[in-house]
Amino acid sequence: MTATDEAAGSPGAGSPGAEEETEVVKPPALQGGARWGSFGMPLEKSQNFAASSRRLMGRLEGRRGGLVAILGLAAVSTFLSVLGPKMLGHATDILVVGLLHGGPSAIDFGALHRQLTEVVALYLGAAVLSYTQSYFLTGIVQRTMYRLRSDVQAKLNRLPLEYVDTHARGDLLSRVTNDIDNIGQSLQQTLSQMLTSALTLIGTLVMMLTISWVLAMVAVVTVPLSIWTMRTIMRRSKPRYVGQWMQTGKLNGLVEETFTGHNIVKAFGRQPEVEERFRLTNEELFKASFGAQFTSSVVQPAMMLIGNLNFVAIAVVGGLRVASGAITIGDVQAFIQYSRQFSQPLTQIASMINMLQSGIASAERVFELLDAEEQEPDTALATLPDPVRGRVEFDHISFSYDPDRPLITDLSLVAEPGSTVAIVGPTGAGKTTLVNLIMRFYELDAGRILLDGRDITDLSRSELRSSIGMVLQDTWLFGGTIRENLAFGNPDAGEEKILEAGQATYVDRFVHSLPEGYDTLIDDDETTVSAGEKQLLTIARAFLADPAILILDEATSSVDTRTEVLIQRAMAALRRDRTSFVIAHRLSTIRDADVILVMENGRIVEKGNHEDLLAAGGAYANLYNAQFVAPAAEVG
């Protein structure tokens, strides 16, 4: 296990919302929220539709050759489809001419059959080309979504822990899953349809002009009305789609938060309040979704109405033109079909634009994540010695989550190699914050931290964290076998090393009582192993990683006394020959520490070993006596 893996896997690890949720000064966005996420959502600001669309389309440029092929296939397919009504009009003229010049026997059935065969071949060819175009487009869109998901995952790894701390996790999950899925579906459904519709619109207009420019003008007269209708509806639907996906993220955050703390909700009997919160949030999502979907659904009826009015006008003018002998019945038939084809693409484009609005609203949320400020880049100006000795020096460091509320100010400390440094103090003293700074989960405001004489800001984060192991109060196990969970600390460890780690940390004792031993499947919510056994597994994982520096963050606070003894023995074995930082509330667990630091308000107020600090009668003695000596206070 590297420290990075442990921290990344553990909910809230390394954050001000981990062991010391109530202890540290939280980032402003999380104040008042629960440890697993905040109900508060970041304020969403809709970006420019055109700019967001260009940025989204820009992600398709890497497949330019495929896009050119799709355009070519669509053009040919549309051209063939557009020719169909003209050729059917010729077939109608063959029938009419035959009937007018001698009845059914005068019909040239040979020419009619050839004409109809050509029409069938035309439509079959158009269908094959359209299918091929859809196949290529599906590949391009899905590969683009694959790259987008990869970019988002890489971005999350580059974001500072502060970003995760200040955003509801359900909302982040929604951006990575729901929003990206919606982008893919929108592109898949709209690109092909809008391209085909645009080409059909152009081709149909050309064919109508070749038949009758008078009728073509009648058909074109409705275009401005159609465009005005689409623009009006688009303006109304855009903010509703943005609101829909905002509320979706908010609901996901609430559900994730509630399920994570399900036991707490039931234990405190807060189901009615949670249900009410869910009802209110669900109602907001319903309103936003209803507004978005209803507004977009208005497009098709409106466009159909305009198309029907256009059809009536063409039928009247066309009938008059046939009566005057200006055009043939077959041409009128073809033109009526073209008028339908002419209005249909407008309806489809309007419908697709509203669907694209939904995709762009999701894209804006994903782009906001991709545009978030990243953690300071690694300089890698220095490297750690081999082996790492583990000397840690805090040189006049200062840090605060909120510039207006200083937390750690001008703190200096040296932890010698192989020593155990215990950190104690009241809630809010900044104990967990101190070790977070060692891990570079947050950057210092002033001062520096040295590891074996190297400024940790001159080291790459991966090199720094590979030398540090963490065992947190909140255990984290993934779905898999016990062996796989232990090997998470060191993927290259063989069976012998895994067994050695299990025996050294007392994991071996309870594993043999499980059905499949080390091959028993578990996960973080399983009842196969107890809370104390889970903690032993995390200690064994750290043991297997063999770090030079060890951070133990109140690893025994939630277990029984007997299990605590085993964990203490396991941690003693783990701390041997390693520089260790132990955060503790139970002072009995750190009596043998080489140095005990007592922190208050981000400052070290006392420093020494257990006996000396007790004899001094200061802050440490007060904390110790409060736990072990002071009589129970009367509640009156």
Secondary structure, 3 states (H helix, E strand, C coil): CCHHHHHHHCCCCCCCCCCCCCCCCCCHHHCCCECCECCCCCCCCCCCHHHHHHHHHHCCHHHHHHHHHHHHHHHHHHHHHHHHHHHHHHHHHHHHHHHHCCCHHHCCHHHHHHHHHHHHHHHHHHHHHHHHHHHHHHHHHHHHHHHHHHHHHHHHHHCCHHHHHCCCHHHHHHHHHHHHHHHHHHHHHHHHHHHHHHHHHHHHHHHHHHHCHHHHHHHHCCHHHHHHHHHHHHHHHHHHHHHHHHHHHHHHHHHHHHHHCHHHHHHCCCHHHHHHHHHHHHHHHHHHHHHHHHHHHCHHHHHHHHHHHHHHHHHHHHHHHHHCCCCCHHHHHHHHHHHHHHHHHHHHHHHHHHHHHHHHHHHHHHHHHHCCCCCCCCCCCCCCCCCCCCCEEEEEEEECCECCECCEEEEEEEECCCCEEEEECCCCCCHHHHHHHHCCCCCCCEEEEEECCEEHHHCCHHHHHHCEEEECCCCCCCCEEHHHHHHCCCCCCCHHHHHHHHHHCCHHHHHCCCCCHHHCEECCCCCCCCHHHHHHHHHHHHHHHCCCEEEEECCCCCCCHHHHHHHHHHHHHHHCCCEEEEECCCHHHHCCCCEEEEEECCEEEEEECHHHHHHHCCHHHHHHHHHHCCCCCCCC
